[in-house]
């Protein structure tokens, strides 16, 4: 497969997953607001810090109010990670490799782009309840995933898309866990209170994990939630599961049937998978949840850099654009 095509398929997977996860961020925060005490200020600032775009946000907006945060994370084209930017980049990558996609995939992705674009042009968006909008984005992206799962041959292209999706999902799950850290910063006395319980519940719901968690673990316990979202071997949105699947995709791409590694990308992802596999939640808490997640995100970014070095050798303008958005 041409590296240009592989690059576009990989980033198509990453951008769609990024858009879906940002929709989850915002939708769950709205639902959380309904349960918060009326005298408690809504916490929109943690969403910006968890995405890592606080410096860019500070250049454009004066305060972390609802309207500014929603616009920045949803429609702001100056934010390369906003939902609109991610959907636009996904559509452009799909356009470049349209002959490699099914007709239905292109049509539904194009429909998603125009759906977000039309809503971005509405001047009164901030006055309405946006939860239906975010739910629609999630559902349309899940529809695209279902189409791919049912119609795409398991060749190199499939594995590159899955690779991009799983790396992005691992990164965003870790950031969602980090939202909890930022929410507790102002008031550490909240730990163990009903409000703390609401936050952990909202975190599980943000990755559609609440019911699965309750079946496996029962009561909401902070350490159990962290273990479930970072280390669980069976939940498809846990960081460990995503990294393990990313490693499997890399082995399929390179034809590696051994237990070792054939390139630096496989080496990096194997090291992280092994570290997660043999870590327990007590070690994470001992290091510090926020500090551990910071290290985790650095390692995920390093894996992405190794993938770029090993597989995407064409350094045209479009490849540079994709790399710049990581």
N, C-alpha and C positions, 0 to 999 in steps of 0.2 A: 504494500500500500504506500502511495506517495505520502511523504511527511506532511505536506500541506493539507492533504485530506485528513490524515490522522489528527493533526493539530486542530482542525475545525470540528471534527467529531468529538474530540476530547473536551473542547471548550463549550460545545453545545450542551454536553452533559453537565458541566460545571455551572453554566449560567442558568439553566432551567432549575437545577437544584437550589441555586442561590436565591432565585426569585421566589420559589416555593417556601424556602425557609424564612425569608424576610416577611412573607405574608403570614406565616405562623407566628413570628415574633409579635407582629402588630395585632393580629386577631386575638391572641391569648392575653395581651396586655389590656385590651379593651374589656375582655371578659373579667379579668382580675379587678379592674376598676369598679365593676358592679358590686363586688364583694367587699371592697375596702371600706373602712369607716368613713363617714361623710366628712369628718374633720381632718382626715389624712390627705395630704397633697398627693395627687396622682404622680407616679414615678415614671416619667418618660426618659429622663436622663440616662438610666442604666442601659436602655436599648442602644443608645449612641456609643457608650463606652464598650459595650459588649461586641459591637461590630468593628471596633477599632478605628472609627472615622471621626473621632472627637475633634481633631485638629481642623479637618476640612469643615466640619459643622460650625466650629467657632468662627471661621472666617466669613461665614455667610449669615449666621443667625445670632441674635443677642441673648436668647434664653431658651431653655429646654421645655417649651410649652407644647401642648398637644398638636397644634396646627403646624408648627415648625418641624417637629420631629416626624410627623406623618408625611409632610411634603418632602423632606430630605430623604427619608428611607423609601418612599414610594415613587415619587414623580421627578425628583430633581436630577436632571441629566448631567449636572456638574458633579454629582456623586456617581462615580463609575460602578458602585455596588447597589444602587437603588433598584427597585423592582423594574421600573421602566427601562433603565439602562441595561439591566441583565437580560430582560426579554428582547430588547433591541439587538444586543450583541448576539444572543442565541439565534435570532432570526437572520442576522447577517451571516453568521457561520453556516446556518442551514442553506441560505441562498447560494453561497459559494460552492457547496457540495450537494446541490439539489438532486443531481443525478444519482447520488448514493442513498437518498432517502425515499421512503414510500410516499406515494401521492397524498395519502391521508395525513401523514406526519407533517408534511409541508403545509397543507391546508389548515390543520388545526393550530399549528404554531403561528401561522399568519393571522388566523382569527384571534388568537390570544394577543398578539401584538396590537392589532387594531382595537381590541377591547380595552386594553390598558391605555393606549394613546387617546382614545375618545374620552375616557374618564379623566385623563390628565388635563384635557382642555376645558373641563368644567370648572368654572370659577367659584361655584358654591359647594365644592366637594366637602370642605371642612365643616359644613353645617349639617350634614347628614350622617347617619350611622353607617360607617364604612365596613362593618363586619361582613355584610353580604358580598361586597366587592372582594375582600380578601379570601373569603370562602370560595368564590368563583375562580380566582387565580389558582388556588390549591387544587380544586377539582379539575380544571383544564390541564394543568401540568400532570396530574395523576392520570388523566385520560391519555396524554401523550406517552407516559410510561407504559400504560397498558397496551397501547398500540404497538410500541416497540417490542414489548415482551411477547406479543402474540404473532408478530409478522416479520421480525428481523432475523436473518440467519446469524448463527453464532460464529461469525468470522472475526477477523481483526477489528473491523469497524465497530462491531457490537462491544467487544472488550474495551476498546478505547473510550466509548461512551460511558460504559459502566465504571471504568476507572475514574473518569472525571467526576461522575455522579457520587461515587463512594468517598473520594477524597474531599469533595466539597461538603458532603453530609457529615463526615467525621469532624471537619473544622467547625461547622455550624452547630452541631450537637454540643461540642465543647464550649462554644460561645454562649449557647443557651444556658448551660450550667453556670457559666461565669456571670450571667445576668443576676443570678441569685446572690452571688458575692457582692455585686454592686448595689443590689437592693438593701442589703443588710449594713452597708457601710455607715449610713447616717445614724442608725440606732441599733447597736449590737445587743441592747437589752431586749430586742424583739425575739431573740433566739428562744425557741421552745414555747412561744405564745401561739394563740389561735391564728394570729396574723402570719407567723412563720409557717404554720401549717398551710395556709392559703397560698403562700408563695411556692412552697414545694409542690403543692397540687397543681398550680398553674404551670410550673416547669414541666411536670409530667404530661400535662395536656398539650403543651406546645409541641411535643413530639409524638402525639397520639399514643401515649404510653401509659395513661392512667389505669385503664382496666387491666392491661397485661401486668403492670406492676402489682396491682392489688391481688391478682390471682397468684402471683409468684411469691410476694413478700408479705402481703397482708397490710399491716399498719404503715402509715407514712413515717418513716424514720430517715433523717438526713443522710446518714452513712449508707443506708440501703439504697436510697435514690441515686446517690453518687455512684455506688457500685453498679447499679442497674444501667445507668446511662453511659458510663465510661468503660466498664469491664465485662458486661454480660456477653456470653458467647452466642446467644440465640436471638436476641432482639435486634431486628435489622437496622435500627437507628443508633445502636450503641457505638461508641468510638471503636472498640475492639472489633466488633463484627465488620464495620466498614473497612478498617485497615486490613483485616484478614481477607476480605473480598477483593480489595485493591491489589493485594499481593497475588491472589489467584489470577486476576486479570493480567497482571504483568507477566506471570509465568506462561499464560496462554498466548500472549502476544509474542514473547521471545521463544516459545517452544520449549521452555524449561520443564522437563519432567523429573528433575532431581529435587533434592531438598535444599540445595545450596542456592547460589545466585550467579547469574550470567552477566550482570551489569550493575552499575552503581545505584540505579533506581531500585532494582530488586534488593540490593544490599540494605539500602536505607529503610525501605518498607518492612523488610524482614526483621531488622533490628528493632523497629518500633513495635511491630506485632509481638515479638518475643518479650519485649519490656512490659507491654500491657498484659500479656498472657500470664506472666509470672509476678505481677503486682497485685497486692490486696489493698482494700480500701483504707486500712489503717495506715499503710505507708503513705498514701495520698494525703490523708488528713495530717499526718506528721509533717510532711513537707509543706503543707498549706495548699488548700484547694486552688486558690487563685494562682499561686506560684507554679503548681503542677500543670495547670491548664495553659499557662504562658509557655512553659517548656514544650508541652504537647503541640501547641500551634506552631512553634518554631520548627519542630521536627516534621510536621505535615507540610509546611512551606518548603523545607529542604527536599522532601520527597518530590514535590512538584517541580522544583528546580532540576533535580536529577532526571526526571521524565523528559523535561524540555531538552536537556543536554543530550540524552540518548536517542530520542525519537523524532524531535522536531528541528531538524537541522537547517531547513530553509528559513533564512532570516529576512523574509520580505516584510513590507509594512504591516500587513494584516497580522502576521505572527507576532510582531512587536506590540501591536495593539492588544492582542490577547494577553501576552505576558505581563503587560503593564497593569492589567486589571486584577491580577492575582491577589 
